[in-house]
Amino acid sequence: MANPIVVKDLLDAGVHFGHLTRRWNPNMAPYVYMERNGIHIINLYKTVAKMEEAGEALSRIAASGRKILFVATKKQAKEIVAQESQRAQMPYITERWPGGMLTNFVTIRKSVKKMATVDRMKKDGTFNSLSKKERLQVDRMRAKLEKNLGSISEMSRLPAAIFVVDTLREHIAVKEAQKLNIPVFALVDTNSNPRDVDYAIPANDDASKSIHKVMSYMTDSILEGLNERKDGKDSGEDKPAKAKKEANADEKPAKAEKKATAVEEAPENKAKEETNTEAQPANAEEKAAVVEEVPTEKAEPKKPAGEENKASE
């Protein structure tokens, strides 16, 4: 598990501060602890429970080898989300949300491939063969794509989940994820609707300290899942090696048994060969006797009948 959450740390980070009471969403009532000076106070014990639940779910997704997309375009969250996403090696969007990022992902991938094409042109030298005006246009296009889509260049398929800071500001991202049945994890304040997301974490989404506290815990959970996946792969590679060693150990006694049986069969084969050699001379004597009998029969041919009558006269 990631580092345990301490309620006092959340209190120091200002996670408990909500919005003005007149701007609240009634669906957030279960997570509101009290009202003070016209501001709603969030129940931090429920925040801790929701953070642990979301952390476990993110850890499972990371352990399965899938990607989680982080979305935060407000000033207070941009740098924090970018740093934590890079630490977890996950894609993120901190500039304007490109419309159709999820629902029209094929077109977004084409734009990402344009960046790769420009980089390839610079490497093989074809970029220098362009005119000065064309080079400037290509550089501007490359810089614009890098700013908006550079952080998702490694995302080759749709993410398994998205993590959003402020669902009201990123409502387009939430809608697209809902259409594609992608689970949504979100930091929701008292003016947001927690029913729009699958895993709502009630917390202050305007203070940078509050956002950093929640994001660091989520990142630790993701890293834990990635480490579990790595350990599982290492143990999986060790198993075939052990099986091979065991198989070789089983083969050695079998080979020894074969050699022993071969040694025992050798005298029997020799005895058979000796009996065969003794039988060969006897066969040779029989053949010689047969050959001697044949010439004697040929040596005394029968006389014709006329010659026998002449001899009797």
ZITA-V319027 format. One record per helix or strand of 2 or more residues. SS is the DSSP state (hx for helix, st for strand). FROM is the first residue (numbers start at 1). LEN is the number of residues. If there is no record, write none. Layout:
((SS;FROM;LEN) (SS;FROM;LEN))
//
This chain:
((hx;7;7) (st;17;4) (hx;21;3) (hx;26;6) (st;32;5) (st;39;4) (hx;44;20) (st;68;4) (hx;75;14) (st;92;2) (hx;105;20) (hx;126;4) (hx;132;21) (st;161;5) (hx;171;9) (st;183;6) (hx;194;3) (st;199;4) (hx;208;92) (hx;305;8))
//
